[in-house]
Amino acid sequence: MNIEGILERAFEISKQFEHEYMTIEHVVLALIKDKEIKKVLKECGVDMKQLEADLVTYLNDDQYNNLKSEGGNTGEPRKTVAVERIFQRAFAQSIFNGRDKISAIDLLVSISNEENTHGSYFLAVNGCHRETLLDVLGDVVEGEFVEEENDYIKNLNEEALNGGIDPLIGRQQEVTDVVEILARRKKNNVCLVGEPGVGKTAIAEGMAWKIINKQVPKTLEDKTVFQIDVGNMLAGTKFRGDFEERLKSVLDQLEKNDNAILFIDEIHMIMGAGSAGSSQVDAANMLKPLLGKGKLLCIGATTPDEFASTFEKDRALMRRFARLDIEETTLKDTIEICRGLQSHYEDFHKVKYEEGSIEKACELADRYVKNKYFPDKALDIVDAAGAVSKVLGKKTVKLDAVVKQVSKLAKIKEEVVDVKDTKGFKNLDKKIKKKVFGQDEAVDKLVESILVSKAGLREPNKPIGSFLFVGPTGVGKTETARALSEELDIKLIKFDMSEYMERHSVSKLIGAPPGYVGHAEGELGQGMLLSEIDKNPNCVLLLDEVEKAAPEVLQVLLQVMDDGRLTGATGKSVDFSNVTLIMTSNLGAAKAESSKIGFGEASFKDTDIKAVKSFFTPEFRNRIDAYVKFNKLGMKEVNLIVDKIVKETNELLKVNDSKITIELTKAAKKYIAENGFEPSMGARPLKRLFENEVKKPVSKKILFDKIEEGTILVDYIAQFEFTVK
């Protein structure tokens, strides 16, 4: 607790006692709640309970303290002169010692110097005399206090006895391997290497649980597992030698204990920990002699990336450890683990899990949560569903609660997650057709593939679908992809392939290779494509005008379409199994338009398909699930598009809190449809004509004619005319 926190707590204590003034006694009562002060007072031999009781008794006795105002204090307590004095003295002491902030110890020393106050009196009678305090603190100039070794190590056996550690379920082979390594005469140390969430820490903590429950071989029955906190040990080490002193005291304590097993989570952190400048003395080098002689059993845990980049570089340290790879648990094993821990989550949340909800959580996590690992992701869903049910006052965790948590974690609609909920999919084709006109065949083909995936009939390691949309420009290819993402309520990730025409541009998608600028640096190092999919594993991925991309970019997509994953330049693999991949192309459209001579275009009906076959390699075409051909638009579809443009414009006005709407007459609508539509250009010229002839004049009327509400009727006789009604 910092000084501001102590002062704030002292004020709160004054309010609780309804005191008009905040005195030194209030400050002392707040001060003894500080962790560091507790350690100092304990070292002085102070009975903390008695000290607190003396202070509370004094503050409650109005006969002696006379601090209450008539009718009780309803305003903010005021600091006494004595309180101001102890803070000024503490500040002067900190300045003298070369520090610009007051510490809790500075305040305690200042109070001990204050005479004729009950606060200093109660400290003294309970054992904290000024002389005793200074002896314990040593050199007050440095303001340092050497804490006990127990502050940096945690007895996991005691944690397990107190119910702070969950039982270890499964992992029999891994536990056997750990025991065999620990039983060696020398180099009896094991480094657990695995991805985050696979259960490395659980294995080490579970060893402690198994020890106290007598479920280990005789060689480990008397062992005690201690966990060292390197981060806490490094905290507050201002001067050279502080860290080494703390670590040495811990190691000496553990070395004397023949039955100690040291567990270091994130063991790569010991590399360089505590070193300063050119000094080579760090935690790793201090551990090496003990580990090599077999005097200390050690279990470490780290990730494959950290092991390769940090831990493996110190060959001398690595040779003292036996590497044990911890793989992600299978779905079957994860269900067993979750069932085994079910009672623990039920006791904590005071709820009961509905039959089948645990299995459902594991199955849905396996299918939709791709950026985390078993069993961690399944337990996260079980825990979250229990927490939400508890907050809502429910006694039973329903299947719906599990589905909701998976939906939230995977960032997709609940209807998509729940296999039984087909309401949102039954009319998916009709919903898309309301937004995309004249492409019924293409929409049907797309939706049918989505339904196959929904029914669970697709291969689990492939994308939901890999589609190539072909057809002239402006006929709705991009709009179909956008409509699909909107109806499924998932993100649309769009990449315009015209940005990736150079051969080297593939690095922008999957990351810069080693040795190049940007390698392993944030999103640039990972690659924009991999970064987006990693953040949004359930999405519609649109690669617009894919024929413009360099051949190297297209080769990258082979792995995505075939195996549903892609490995970047940093070595990280990203899952694409819940991605709907849509590629658009205008191949063949230009040729068909330029070759239109003679007796119509029937002979050029399949020009775009022929162009696709000649452009893309056979292995690329072989991985595409479906070619979706988009037809040219007719006047019927053009009129519907005009209506859609007007509707979207009115929605924009509504979003901006405008009470104005735009309405077209039949004449205006006919003029826009006939003059804005070009068969070779599709619907885009319509939007440009509407922008120039309608939106711009209407905007001037809204801004300069001060129109605040009503309907602007747009008519066309010889020119566009605008009437407000």
C-alpha positions, 0 to 999 in steps of 0.5 A, a space after each residue: 500500500 502506498 502513502 496515498 492509500 494509507 492516508 485514504 484508509 486513515 480517513 475512512 477509519 476516522 469516518 467509521 468512528 464518526 470522528 471530527 479529526 484524523 489523528 496519529 492513532 488513525 494513521 497507525 491503525 491504517 499503517 499496520 495493514 501494510 504488508 511491509 509494515 507487518 513484516 517489520 513489526 513482526 521482526 520487532 516482536 509486536 503482537 499485531 492482534 494486541 496492538 490493533 485491539 489497543 488502538 480500537 479500544 482507545 478510539 472507541 472510548 469517548 471518555 479519553 479521546 474526545 474526538 467525536 463532534 456533537 451529533 457525530 461527524 458528517 463531513 470530511 475529517 480534518 488532519 491534526 497538527 500532529 499528523 501534519 508533523 509526522 508527514 513533514 518529518 517523514 518527507 524530510 527523512 526521505 529527501 535526506 536519503 535521496 528519495 523523492 517519495 515517502 515510504 511506509 517505513 519512513 512514516 513508521 519511523 516518524 511516528 516512533 519519534 513522536 512523543 506524548 501520543 497514544 499511537 507511539 505509546 501503543 507501538 512501544 508497549 507492544 514491542 516497537 520501541 524506537 531503538 528496536 525499530 532502528 535495529 531491525 531496519 538497519 541502515 535507514 538511509 537506504 530505506 531497505 528491509 530484507 524480507 523473509 525468504 518465505 516471501 519468495 517461495 510458496 509451499 505447494 503442498 500446504 496450498 494443496 492441503 488448504 484446497 488451493 490446488 485442483 487435483 491432477 486428472 489424467 496425464 498419467 504418462 507425463 507424471 510417470 516421466 517426471 517421476 523417472 527424471 526426478 529419481 535420477 542421481 544427477 541432472 535430475 531436473 525436468 523442463 516441461 515444454 508446451 503451448 500456453 494452456 496445455 497444463 504445464 503448471 497443472 502437472 507441477 502443482 498436481 504433483 504436490 496434490 498427489 504427494 499429500 494424497 499418497 498417490 506417488 511412488 515411495 521415492 516422492 512420498 516425503 517430498 515438498 514442492 516449493 514454487 519460486 516467484 522470480 518476479 517478486 524476488 526482482 521487485 524492489 532490488 534497487 542496489 547491486 547485490 540485492 537480488 543475489 542475496 535474496 536468491 542465495 538465501 532461498 537456495 540455501 534454505 532449499 538445499 538444506 531440505 533434502 526433500 525439496 522440489 523447486 518449481 519455476 514457472 516461466 523458467 526462461 525468466 531466470 536467464 539474465 534475472 538479476 544481472 547488471 551491466 557487464 555482470 554475468 551473475 544471474 539466477 541461471 548461473 547461481 542455479 547451475 552448481 546445485 542442479 548439476 550436483 543433484 542437490 536440488 530437484 527442479 521442475 521448470 515450465 516454459 513455452 516452445 518459443 521461449 525455450 528455443 529463443 532463450 533457454 536453449 541458448 544457455 547450453 550449460 543450463 539446458 544440459 542439466 535439464 531433461 526436456 519433456 514435451 507436454 502436448 495438448 490433451 485430446 477431446 476425450 481426455 479434456 472431457 475427463 479432466 473437466 468432469 473430474 473438476 466439475 465438483 470443484 467449480 460447482 462448489 466455488 460458484 454454488 451451482 450445478 452443471 446441467 447434464 451434458 453441459 460439460 461435454 458440450 463445452 469441450 466439443 464447442 471449444 474444440 470446434 470454434 475456439 482455435 487460438 487457445 489450447 486444451 484443456 485450458 479453453 474448455 475450463 475457461 468456458 466451464 468457469 465463465 458459464 458458472 460465473 455468469 449463472 452465479 451472478 444472475 442468481 441461477 442454481 443450474 448452468 444450462 446448455 444455453 449458458 455454455 453456448 453463450 460463452 463459446 459465442 462470446 469467446 469465438 466472436 460469432 452468433 449463438 445460432 452458429 455455435 448451437 448445432 440444434 439452432 437452425 433458425 438463423 440458417 433456414 432462410 439464409 439464402 432469402 436474406 442474402 437475396 434481399 441484398 444481392 439481386 439477380 444472382 440467385 443461382 450463385 447465392 444458392 450455391 454458396 449457402 448450400 456449402 455453408 449448410 453442409 458445414 453447419 450440419 457437421 459434414 465437412 472435413 474438420 481441418 478445412 475451411 468452411 468453404 473455399 469459393 471463387 466468384 467469377 463474373 463481370 465487375 459490379 454484379 455483386 460479388 463483393 456485396 454477396 460476401 458482405 451480405 454473408 458476413 452481416 447475416 451470420 454476424 461475423 467479421 468481414 476481413 477484406 484484402 484487395 489483391 491489387 496491393 500484392 502484385 509484387 513478388 515480395 509482397 507475400 511477406 506483408 501477408 505472412 510476415 517478414 522472413 528472418 534477417 529482414 526488417 520487421 521480423 517478429 515485430 508485432 503484426 508486421 512480423 506475424 503478417 497482416 493476414 495471419 494477424 487478422 485471422 488470429 484475432 478473428 478465427 471465425 470470419 469471412 475472408 474476402 480476397 478481392 480481384 485475386 488474379 492481380 496477386 503475385 503467383 507467390 501469394 497464390 501459392 500461400 493459399 494452397 495450404 489454407 484451402 487444403 489443410 485449413 492452416 497457415 504458418 507464418 515467418 515466425 513459425 506460428 501456425 494459425 487455424 483457418 478451419 472456421 473461415 469462409 474463404 471467398 476469392 473474386 475475379 473478373 477474368 474473362 469479362 474483358 475478353 468477352 466484352 471485346 469479342 462481342 461481334 457477329 450474332 450475339 454472345 452465346 458462344 462466349 458464355 463460358 469465357 470466364 471459366 475458360 479464363 480461370 482454367 488458363 490462369 490458375 494452376 491445376 493444384 490451385 483449382 483443385 482445392 477450390 470447393 466451388 466456382 460461383 458464376 455471377 451473371 450480368 444484370 438486367 433492368 429488373 435488377 437495376 431498378 431493385 438496386 436503385 431502390 436499395 441505394 435510396 434505402 441505404 441513403 435514408 438509413 444514413 440520414 437516420 443514423 445521423 439523427 436527421 428527420 429528413 427522408 428522400 423519395 424518388 418519383 417513377 420518372 426520376 427512378 427510370 432516368 437513373 436506371 436507364 442512364 446510370 446502368 452500363 452492362 459492362 460496368 454493372 451497378 457501380 455507375 448507378 451509385 456515381 450518378 445518384 451521388 452526383 445528381 441527387 446526393 449533392 443537390 440534396 446536401 446543399 438544400 439541407 445545409 443552406 435552405 435549413 431543412 430540418 425535417 420532412 420528405 425531399 421528393 426527387 422528380 425528373 422532367 427535363 432535369 432533376 427537381 427537388 420538392 420538400 413536403 
